[in-house]
Amino acid sequence: MSDPGATRATPFHCPYCGEEELRPENGTDGTNRAAWLCEACRRVFAVRFVGLRIPEVSR
């Protein structure tokens, strides 16, 4: 992946109100990043995958 913001992670519910009625929206910060609009509370938010943390194995 050359552009980390090029793919859109799909949320199942709004992190603020819990509603499931979401639709794709362009980011409002001028960067045109992928974002989601909650139809219920009208918040626009973005989802970003940071990574996986693998637990250390102690022996």
N, C-alpha and C positions, 0 to 999 in steps of 0.2 A: 504494500500500500504506500503510494507516494504521498497522498494527502490524508492525514488522519481524520479530517473532518468530512471526507467525501462520502462516507457511508453513514447511514442513519440507524442508530440503535432503536429498537421498537419497545416503548414502554407499554405496560398493560393497564396502568392507572396513573392518575395525576398524583405526584408526590405531596401536594399541598392539601387537596380535598378528598382524594380517593376515587373520584369519578373516573369512569372508563370511556367516556365520550371524548376522544382525542383526535386531532387531525394535524397533518403536517403543516408547518409554518416556517417561513424563512426567519432567520435570526434578526432581532431588532437592534443589534449592537453595531450594524454596519459591516459586519464580516460575512454576511450571507451564509452563516453556518446553519446546519439543519437543526430545527427546533420543533416543538410540539405546542399546540394551542389546546387548552382545556376548555371545552364548551361550557362547563358549569361555572367555574370561577374566573374564566377569561385570562388566566395566567399563561404566559409563554415561557417554556423552559426547555433546556437542552439536556441530553443524556450523554455522558462520556464514559467510556470504558477505560479504566486506568491500568488494570493488569491483574494478574493472579499472584497470590502469595503462596509459595510452597513451603510448608512447615519443615523445619530442620529435623533431621532424624538423629536422635541421641543413642549412642551405643556404649 
